[in-house]
Amino acid sequence: MEARAAELLALDAPQVGMGGEIVPTGDVARDLPGIVETVECPDAVTAEASLQRLDMAGDARCMTLAADTAETIGAGNSLEKMLAHQAASAHQLAMRMTATANKWLDAGTPTLGSFGKGEVTAMQEAQRAANAAARLMRSFDDHMETLRKLRSGGEQRVTVIHQHVQVAGGNVAVAGSVSRGQGGGENEKQ
């Protein structure tokens, strides 16, 4: 039964494209032109997942950006592709929120009118959009850090470089950062 199930899930050598997504064929190709994926040994589940990822990226208005991001990071599996698509979505929204903030700043309208407890100013709306953009940019950074951890197995590596320094004549060698106290005077205690 497992052999029969594998046979039913197997696909005839699909064409692969940008971002590791499968190039759709038949009705799907007609309904969703331009969608592509690169996978090594796809089956029907992989192909459907590929189309779902790109369909959602299209709904998020960042399909091309998502596929390009997956291609750029060399996404090697579905998790990396999903991270790439989420990062692309966060980036796209961050840029749109930044543009919105700029539009409010350029509007030149000091107030937008009364809304409940007081007047809303263009500056307040610009600040809201800028704050949303900043949170989305942080989300993008988080996606990239998650990708790094996923690829490194969660290990953090520190490289220590040894240098031998000879000091002569009563001089002192210091490693690391050195700062003076508040007074900055010559006679301060160390």
N, C-alpha and C positions, 0 to 999 in steps of 0.2 A: 504494500500500500504506500510505503514511503517513496518507493521508486516511481510509482504512478503519480503521486502528488508532486514530486520534483519535476516530472515530465510536463505536468499541466502548468506549473509555474514558470518553466523555462521559456525564454524568448529567443527568437531567431536573431542573431547578431545585430542588436540595435545600434544605430548610429549615435555617437556621443558628441557632446559639444561643450560650450562655455559653462564654467562653474561646476563641471562634473554632473550635469543633468542629461537625461536621455532625450534625444530628439524625437518628438512625438510623430506618429504616423497615422494614416487613415483619418477618421473623423476628428480625432483629437488634434491632429496637425491642422486641419481646416478650421476648427473652432479656436485654437490657441496658437496662432502663427508666431514663430520666433522663439518658442520655448525649447530649451535644450538642456541636457545633462550628461555628465561623464561618469560612468560607473564601470567597473571592471567586469564583473560577472553578474549582470542584472537578472532578476527574475521578475515575475509579475508584481510581487509585493514591492520590490525596489522601484520598479517603473511607476507604480501608482503613487508611492511615497514621493518620488521625484516630481510628478505632476502636481501633487498636493502642495508641496513646498513652493513651487513656482506659482501656482494659482494664488496661494496666500500672499506671496510677495507681490503679485500683480494687484491684488486687492489693497495691499498696503502702499501701492503706487511706487514701488521700488524694485520691480522685477529685474530690470537690466542692471541696476546697481547691486542687487543681491547676487546675481549670477557672476558679475564681474568681481565682487568681493570674494566669493567662494573660489573663483579661479585664481585670484591674486594670492590668497593664503594657501593655495594648493590643498583645499579641503579633501581629505582622504577617506572620509566616511560620512554617514548621515548626520551624526552629531556635529561634526565640524561644519557641514553645510548649513545646518540649522543655526549654529552660532554666527556664521557669516551672514546669513540672511537677517537675523535679529540685529546684528551690528549695523548692517546696511540700513535697516529700517530706523534704528535709533539715529544714525547719522543724517538720514534724509529728513526726519522730523526736526532734529536739532538745527539744521540749516534753514528749514522753513520757519521755525520759531525765531531764529536770528533775523531772518528777513522781515518777519512780522514786527519784531521789536524796532527794527530800523524804520519801518513804515510809520509806526506810531511816533517815533522821535522826529521824523521828517514832516509829520502832519501839521505841526505848528498850532494845533488847537489846544488851548490851555485846559479847557474842561470839556467833558463829554455830556454833562447834564447830571441831574440828581438821580441817584439810584438807591433808594432806601435810606441809609444812614448818612449820606453825604454825596458830595460831588466826586465823580471819577475823572481823573485827569489822564491825558495822553501819556504822561510820564509813568503813571501807575500801570497802565496797560502795557507800556514798553517794558517795565520792570517785570511784570508777570510773564511776558513772553521770553524775556532774557533769562529769568529763573528756570523756566521750563527747558529752554535750550541748554542751560548749564547742567541740569539733571540728566538730560538725554546724552550730553557729551560724556558725562561720568558713566552712564550706562554703557556707552560704546567702549570706554576704557575697561570697564568690568568684563565685557565680552572678550576683549583681547587678552586680558589677564587669565580668564577662564580657559581660553584656547591654549595659552602658554602652559598652564598647569596640566591641561589634558594631554598635551604633547610631551611634557617632561615627566609625566607620572606623578606630578605633585611635588617633585623634588626641587629644592632650591640649592643651587650650587654657589659656593663662594670660593674664589681663587685668591690664594695668599701668595704674594711675591716676596721672597726673602732677598734682602740686599745687605751686603756687608759694608759697613762704613767705618773707616778708621779716623779717629779724632786725635789730633796731636796738640801738644802745648797747652793743656788745661782747658781747651775749648769743649763745648758740650754739643752733642748731636741730639735732636729731638725728632721723634716720629709722631705724626698725627697733627691735629690742629692746635695752634697755640693762640691764646688770647690774653690780653691784659685785663686787669680789674677796671673798675669804674674810673679810678684816678689816673691810670695810665702812666704813673710815675715810675722812675727808674728804681726807686728803693722799695717797691712793694714786695711783700713776702710771697714766696712761691708756694 
